[in-house]
Amino acid sequence: MRKSDIEKIRHNFPEGSVIKSAILHHFIDTELDFINPKNRNFVIFDLSRKNILYQLDSTHYKFSSRRSFKPELPQQILSLLLDLGHEYPHLELCAWEISSLNPLLEMQILKNVIFVEVEKGFESLVIEALGQNTQSHLIYKPSLTQLENFSSFESLIIIKSLISKAPVNKKRFSKSVGFNQYYLGNKNSISTPKIEKIIVDLLVDPYLKMFDTSQRDLILKNILSDYAVNFKTLFSYARSRNKKEIILDHIENVLRFSIETGEFYDQ
């Protein structure tokens, strides 16, 4: 986009503005110089990429510098997951580690817990692949009591079933010629969770009970304060877990965050 168009957008829609998508579409089509209506979606994508706006829900955009939250794949087992993905290229895998949340807490999480989620029916495949090639303690569907017993281990991998409608970011890889070298490509993909999935899981997933209530709510408040959250995506996932009302009540009445404005009520 041209710098003049970006300045025009910033002038008409100040930081913090929430507007209907139809208004934004009309402005792009009629007010920006040399923008073909066919390129409207690219304009919105470019504004999002530049942290100028983000989609608040299905019909609204918020002009805000909040950025996207994208946890890195766990390097400790990345090569193992990539090998598994190359062997089963259509297998849906999502992985992340709890230390990704360190920037959202006042103190660092010392215990390294990695979550690996795989489409239902293929859990044993992941357990076998990781179990033979990692020194970490591997568990699947542990009870809360079992999790407490594992608390003394420095490194823990929890295998979970991936819910089909879970919002994820896909990273694509291709294996190069050579020893254990991987480059971005289109041969294989491993996902990380989108921030909307992390929010829901923090509130309803028993495997994330490692946080006490105050820690969890601090993480959630910092997410909502600093990162772009699409509530259409969030509640779609919450519905798939039959937890929409619980999530909505906690965000609005406990965290005191307005979904309509994308701001905390006391701001």
HELIX and SHEET records of a PDB file:
HELIX    1   1 LYS A    3  ASN A   12  1                                  10    
HELIX    2   2 SER A   21  GLU A   31  1                                  11    
HELIX    3   3 PRO A   37  ASN A   39  5                                   3    
HELIX    4   4 ARG A   40  ARG A   49  1                                  10    
HELIX    5   5 GLN A   75  ILE A   77  5                                   3    
HELIX    6   6 LEU A   78  GLU A   87  1                                  10    
HELIX    7   7 ILE A   98  LEU A  104  5                                   7    
HELIX    8   8 GLU A  123  GLY A  131  1                                   9    
HELIX    9   9 LEU A  144  ASN A  149  1                                   6    
HELIX   10  10 PHE A  150  SER A  152  5                                   3    
HELIX   11  11 ILE A  195  VAL A  204  1                                  10    
HELIX   12  12 PRO A  206  LEU A  208  5                                   3    
HELIX   13  13 THR A  213  ASP A  226  1                                  14    
HELIX   14  14 PHE A  231  SER A  240  1                                  10    
HELIX   15  15 LYS A  244  ASP A  249  1                                   6    
HELIX   16  16 HIS A  250  VAL A  254  3                                   5    
SHEET    1   A 3 VAL A  18  LYS A  20  0                                        
SHEET    2   A 3 HIS A  60  PHE A  63 -1                                        
SHEET    3   A 3 LEU A  53  GLN A  55 -1                                        
SHEET    1   B 4 LEU A  93  GLU A  97  0                                        
SHEET    2   B 4 ASN A 112  GLU A 119 -1                                        
SHEET    3   B 4 SER A 155  LEU A 162  1                                        
SHEET    4   B 4 HIS A 137  TYR A 140  1                                        
SHEET    1   C 3 TYR A 182  LEU A 184  0                                        
SHEET    2   C 3 VAL A 168  LYS A 175 -1                                        
SHEET    3   C 3 ASN A 188  PRO A 193 -1                                        
SHEET    1   D 2 PHE A 257  SER A 258  0                                        
SHEET    2   D 2 GLU A 263  PHE A 264 -1                                        
END                                                                             
